[in-house]
Amino acid sequence: MEKIHPNALASIEFQLNWQSQVASHVDCYFAPKVNFWLDFMPVTVQKALMDKSSGDTVTVSLHHDNIIPVYTQQNIFTISNQQFNYNLLRGRRVEPRVGRFYPHKFLHNVSGAVKAKMTALRCIGLAEHALTIDFNHP
């Protein structure tokens, strides 16, 4: 039986138990193809899942700051319009718009942009020859 490793693909059932001021909550999500190299997850969760096999259960307590990455100016870039792939979708030209989210695959020759990465980037500025993009969590 294969164990989870940093380059693994795995089907995982996630269950999040949390409390608000008015109730206790349970959210469940089945993720059929978790990619440990590309998909975002808190480091604590990823470490707890390493070397686990089918049927294993892991329990991790997380604080809000461990779930959503802290906002940083270092995740904001101004790029040339030529680094945005307007013609990625065949037969359809995609024009970037301020406030819209795009997959990383719309960018090329941009440090930190991994085409297969599932997290989104946001266009936060447009100029005649440049785009300002934000890699921070929304």
C-alpha positions as CSV (number, residue, x, y, z in Angstrom):
1,M,0.0,0.0,0.0
2,E,1.4,3.4,-1.0
3,K,2.0,6.1,1.6
4,I,1.5,9.8,1.2
5,H,4.7,11.6,0.2
6,P,5.5,15.2,-1.1
7,N,4.7,14.3,-4.7
8,A,1.7,12.1,-4.0
9,L,-1.8,12.3,-5.4
10,A,-4.4,11.2,-3.0
11,S,-8.2,11.1,-2.4
12,I,-8.9,12.6,1.0
13,E,-12.0,13.3,3.0
14,F,-11.6,16.6,5.0
15,Q,-13.8,17.4,8.0
16,L,-13.6,20.8,9.6
17,N,-15.2,21.2,13.0
18,W,-15.5,24.7,14.2
19,Q,-17.6,26.9,16.6
20,S,-19.2,30.3,16.1
21,Q,-20.9,32.4,18.7
22,V,-24.2,30.7,18.0
23,A,-23.5,27.1,17.1
24,S,-21.1,24.2,16.5
25,H,-20.4,23.5,12.8
26,V,-19.1,20.5,10.8
27,D,-18.1,21.0,7.2
28,C,-17.1,17.9,5.1
29,Y,-15.4,17.9,1.7
30,F,-14.2,14.9,-0.4
31,A,-11.2,15.9,-2.5
32,P,-10.6,13.2,-5.1
33,K,-7.2,14.3,-6.4
34,V,-5.2,16.1,-3.8
35,N,-1.8,17.0,-5.3
36,F,0.7,17.4,-2.4
37,W,3.2,19.3,-4.7
38,L,0.7,21.8,-6.2
39,D,-2.4,22.2,-3.9
40,F,-2.5,24.6,-1.1
41,M,-3.0,23.4,2.4
42,P,-1.7,24.5,5.9
43,V,1.8,23.1,6.5
44,T,0.6,21.5,9.8
45,V,-2.0,19.5,7.8
46,Q,0.4,18.5,5.1
47,K,3.0,17.3,7.6
48,A,0.4,15.3,9.6
49,L,-0.6,13.5,6.4
50,M,2.9,12.5,5.3
51,D,3.5,8.7,5.5
52,K,-0.2,8.0,6.0
53,S,-2.0,5.2,4.1
54,S,-5.5,4.5,3.0
55,G,-7.9,4.4,5.9
56,D,-5.6,6.4,8.3
57,T,-7.2,9.3,10.2
58,V,-5.4,12.5,11.2
59,T,-6.6,15.2,13.6
60,V,-5.0,18.6,13.6
61,S,-6.0,21.8,15.5
62,L,-5.5,25.0,13.5
63,H,-5.7,28.7,14.4
64,H,-7.1,31.0,11.8
65,D,-3.6,32.4,11.0
66,N,-2.5,28.8,10.1
67,I,-5.3,28.4,7.6
68,I,-5.1,31.6,5.6
69,P,-1.7,32.9,4.7
70,V,-0.9,36.4,6.0
71,Y,-1.2,39.2,3.5
72,T,2.2,40.5,2.2
73,Q,3.2,43.2,-0.2
74,Q,5.8,40.8,-1.6
75,N,3.0,38.9,-3.3
76,I,2.1,41.9,-5.5
77,F,3.8,42.3,-8.8
78,T,3.6,44.6,-11.8
79,I,4.2,42.7,-15.0
80,S,4.3,43.5,-18.7
81,N,1.0,43.0,-20.7
82,Q,3.1,40.5,-22.8
83,Q,3.3,38.2,-19.8
84,F,-0.5,37.7,-19.7
85,N,-1.7,35.1,-22.2
86,Y,-4.7,36.8,-23.7
87,N,-5.2,33.9,-26.2
88,L,-5.1,30.9,-23.7
89,L,-8.6,29.9,-24.5
90,R,-8.9,28.9,-28.2
91,G,-11.2,31.1,-30.2
92,R,-11.7,33.6,-27.3
93,R,-9.5,36.5,-26.2
94,V,-9.5,37.1,-22.5
95,E,-9.0,40.7,-21.4
96,P,-7.8,41.1,-17.8
97,R,-10.1,43.2,-15.6
98,V,-9.4,44.8,-12.2
99,G,-10.8,42.7,-9.4
100,R,-11.1,39.4,-11.5
101,F,-9.4,36.2,-10.5
102,Y,-7.4,34.1,-13.0
103,P,-5.5,30.8,-12.8
104,H,-1.7,31.0,-12.9
105,K,-1.7,29.4,-16.3
106,F,-2.6,32.8,-17.8
107,L,0.9,34.1,-16.9
108,H,4.2,33.2,-18.5
109,N,7.7,34.2,-17.5
110,V,6.5,35.4,-14.1
111,S,8.4,34.3,-11.0
112,G,6.1,32.4,-8.6
113,A,3.5,31.6,-11.2
114,V,3.2,27.8,-11.6
115,K,0.9,27.0,-14.5
116,A,-0.6,23.9,-12.8
117,K,-1.1,25.6,-9.5
118,M,-4.8,25.8,-8.5
119,T,-4.7,28.9,-6.4
120,A,-5.9,32.0,-8.1
121,L,-4.2,35.4,-8.7
122,R,-6.1,38.6,-8.8
123,C,-5.7,41.5,-11.3
124,I,-5.5,44.7,-9.1
125,G,-4.3,47.2,-11.6
126,L,-4.3,47.9,-15.4
127,A,-2.1,50.3,-17.2
128,E,-1.4,50.8,-20.9
129,H,1.5,48.4,-21.0
130,A,1.4,46.7,-17.6
131,L,-0.8,44.6,-15.2
132,T,-0.5,44.6,-11.4
133,I,-1.3,41.2,-10.0
134,D,-1.8,39.9,-6.4
135,F,-0.8,36.4,-5.4
136,N,-2.2,36.8,-1.8
137,H,-5.1,34.7,-0.6
138,P,-8.4,36.5,-1.3
